[in-house]
């Protein structure tokens, strides 16, 4: 990836650019810690409020659909109004979602709270990831792609573990984690407020709200495999959100909220460790390695679910998590190749549109099938999706073209179809 420096002043009112990088990373962790904090509570909602597996799956759909909609409409807005206003607005939406979730006793409240989280996460996904790349140091060269693609996974893991621990050992098990996350979100907003802006505001903000999905021509040939990687890995993440709480309780025979949080973190956390390993290989090779290992992880998951073996389930989860880190960061690194500052928010909008499509569509189908098939059968369906994505990646992964001319349309011009 060529990490071209954005055309900005490195200091603004004596505030160094590294402060923006730190603020963006901390904020993205806070956003997805808020998203992950709900997961260990799902079994409490099932037990105490009578929510079904289909209900929980619909909350995942609501979250993902809200994120998708926000990315389609607002994915390029930060190129016009600046990264900081968009980032603070996204953090505010997450605060509102957490406040709503302080009083969950009806599935409609849970869906509404997750929907607000989805709106905030969608706005943060394109804005904060672009802010990270804008402000990232030039060395090491892999830092920008790893930080922008894996901070999400780190945040989800932190939120799930903290929530599981507070639910099991802290007071106010249904509320304390949301209060903690609200404090972290407010701290993040303060950090962003004192950080330098990396984008000069420019006209065209209203025009940018017209949905447009595009990436530079030079990396467009990478989209099919990137889509396969993102769809399969994020579908698995949605599977962990919607169904692993029930699987852990019913198939693996434990009701511990902390164990549930650790299981979810065992999928998300190793992703951040696997990502730098992928930087040792070309994007195409890293995607192949990552997806083959990801498929091996899924084989272990299905075996563990069938035999009811919790240690095997955790080991396979760690394998799949590290493998997805390799594959996702490699796909992101390829799409960011040679990117300039105006390219970044649209590229990340495309990345997260593909990602949340992977989370939304299988979850919606699975929610419909929970009354027909058992959870182990539904897990087999997700494994089959991973198999197809792995075969496509092995056969079709390519590296960025070194010297392809960039014919990406300028803002306001009609983009060619992908």
ABEGO torsion letter per residue (X at the ends): XBBBBBBBBABBGGBBAAAAAAAAAAAAAAAAAAAAAAAAAAAAAAAAAGBBAAAAAAAAAAAAAAAAAAAAAAAAAAAAAEAAAAAAAAAAAAAAAAAAAABBABAAAAAAAAAAAAAAAAAAAAAAAAAAAAABBAOBAAAAAAAAAAAAAAAAAAAAAAAAAAAAABBGAAAAAAAAAAAAAAAAAAAAAABBBABBBBBGAAAAABBBBBBBAAAAAAAAAAAAAAAAAAAAAAAAAAAAAAAAAAAAGBABAAAAAAAAAAAAAAAAAAAAAAAABBAAAAAAAAAAAAAAAAAAAAAAAAAGBAAAAAAAAAAAAAAAAAAAAAAAAAAABGBBAAAAAAAAAAAAAAAAAAAAAAAAAAAAAAAABBAAAAAAAAAAAAAAAAAAAAAABBBBBAABBBABBBBGBBBBBX
